[in-house]
Amino acid sequence: MTIDEFKATLSGAAPPAGMSSALQAMWQDARGRWDVAHRIAQDIPEADKTGAWIHAYLHRKEGDLGNAGYWYSRAGQPVAQDSLEDEWTRIVTALL
């Protein structure tokens, strides 16, 4: 699936079947369901760097930069300085 194909699924009522938890979290976030995205991210094992990156992004979006910094560190990622939209695209692209 390409990023454009992923974005096209956002018009659906639910994420496509078989989508990873990480992509489901990003899908829910794009649909404006931060709480659902956060719950999914919390269920991704803490040792998973991808889950930590999603968690960092979500807390950055929430405005909790201290918590976001912790999760960026856990993810082995630098603290994002670009737009939230650009980071969302970077994460989804990495997951695809």
Backbone torsions as a table, in degrees:
resi	resn	phi	psi	omega
1	MET	NA	138.5	176.8
2	THR	-92.7	169.2	177.3
3	ILE	-62.0	-38.3	178.6
4	ASP	-66.2	-39.6	176.7
5	GLU	-65.6	-39.7	177.3
6	PHE	-61.3	-47.1	179.5
7	LYS	-60.9	-34.3	179.1
8	ALA	-64.8	-27.5	179.9
9	THR	-73.1	-13.9	-177.2
10	LEU	-66.4	-14.8	177.4
11	SER	-82.0	-9.9	179.3
12	GLY	-77.9	168.0	-179.3
13	ALA	-78.7	-22.4	-178.2
14	ALA	-148.5	158.6	176.9
15	PRO	-63.2	151.4	178.1
16	PRO	-58.3	146.3	178.6
17	ALA	-60.3	143.3	176.2
18	GLY	84.2	2.7	180.0
19	MET	-73.4	138.8	179.6
20	SER	-61.4	158.7	177.8
21	SER	-58.5	-40.5	-179.7
22	ALA	-61.2	-46.3	178.4
23	LEU	-68.1	-34.7	176.2
24	GLN	-61.4	-40.5	179.1
25	ALA	-62.3	-44.3	-179.3
26	MET	-69.1	-34.7	176.9
27	TRP	-62.9	-48.5	-179.7
28	GLN	-62.5	-40.7	178.0
29	ASP	-60.1	-44.6	-179.3
30	ALA	-63.0	-26.5	178.2
31	ARG	-85.4	3.5	178.6
32	GLY	84.4	17.7	-177.9
33	ARG	-107.2	66.2	-177.2
34	TRP	-56.0	-44.5	-177.7
35	ASP	-61.5	-42.3	178.4
36	VAL	-65.6	-45.1	178.9
37	ALA	-59.3	-41.8	-179.2
38	HIS	-66.5	-41.9	177.7
39	ARG	-59.9	-43.6	178.9
40	ILE	-63.1	-45.6	-179.5
41	ALA	-60.9	-38.0	179.2
42	GLN	-64.4	-26.9	-179.4
43	ASP	-83.8	-9.5	176.1
44	ILE	-76.4	131.1	-176.3
45	PRO	-50.1	138.7	-175.6
46	GLU	-59.4	-27.1	-179.3
47	ALA	-76.8	-10.6	-177.4
48	ASP	-78.8	114.8	-177.0
49	LYS	-66.4	-30.8	177.8
50	THR	-66.2	-45.0	177.6
51	GLY	-61.0	-38.0	178.3
52	ALA	-66.1	-38.4	178.7
53	TRP	-64.5	-43.6	177.7
54	ILE	-61.8	-43.7	178.4
55	HIS	-59.1	-44.0	178.4
56	ALA	-60.3	-48.5	179.7
57	TYR	-57.8	-46.8	-177.6
58	LEU	-63.1	-41.2	179.1
59	HIS	-71.4	-32.6	173.4
60	ARG	-62.5	-44.7	179.5
61	LYS	-62.2	-37.8	179.3
62	GLU	-68.4	-23.1	-177.5
63	GLY	97.7	4.7	178.5
64	ASP	-91.5	78.6	-172.0
65	LEU	-69.5	-30.2	176.7
66	GLY	-63.7	-47.2	178.6
67	ASN	-66.4	-39.2	177.7
68	ALA	-60.2	-43.1	179.6
69	GLY	-58.9	-41.0	177.2
70	TYR	-58.9	-46.1	-176.3
71	TRP	-72.1	-34.0	174.3
72	TYR	-60.9	-41.5	178.6
73	SER	-60.8	-45.5	179.2
74	ARG	-62.4	-32.7	-178.2
75	ALA	-81.3	-12.3	-175.1
76	GLY	71.0	28.8	-178.8
77	GLN	-114.9	147.0	172.8
78	PRO	-69.9	153.3	176.3
79	VAL	-63.3	125.9	-176.3
80	ALA	-66.3	139.1	178.9
81	GLN	-118.3	-8.2	-178.8
82	ASP	-86.8	-174.4	-179.2
83	SER	-68.4	157.1	176.2
84	LEU	-61.3	-38.5	179.0
85	GLU	-61.7	-43.0	179.2
86	ASP	-65.9	-39.4	178.6
87	GLU	-67.4	-41.1	177.9
88	TRP	-56.2	-47.2	-179.6
89	THR	-62.9	-40.6	178.9
90	ARG	-62.5	-43.8	-179.6
91	ILE	-65.6	-50.1	-178.3
92	VAL	-60.6	-42.0	178.9
93	THR	-61.0	-41.6	178.8
94	ALA	-65.1	-33.9	-178.8
95	LEU	-76.8	-28.4	-179.4
96	LEU	-77.2	NA	NA
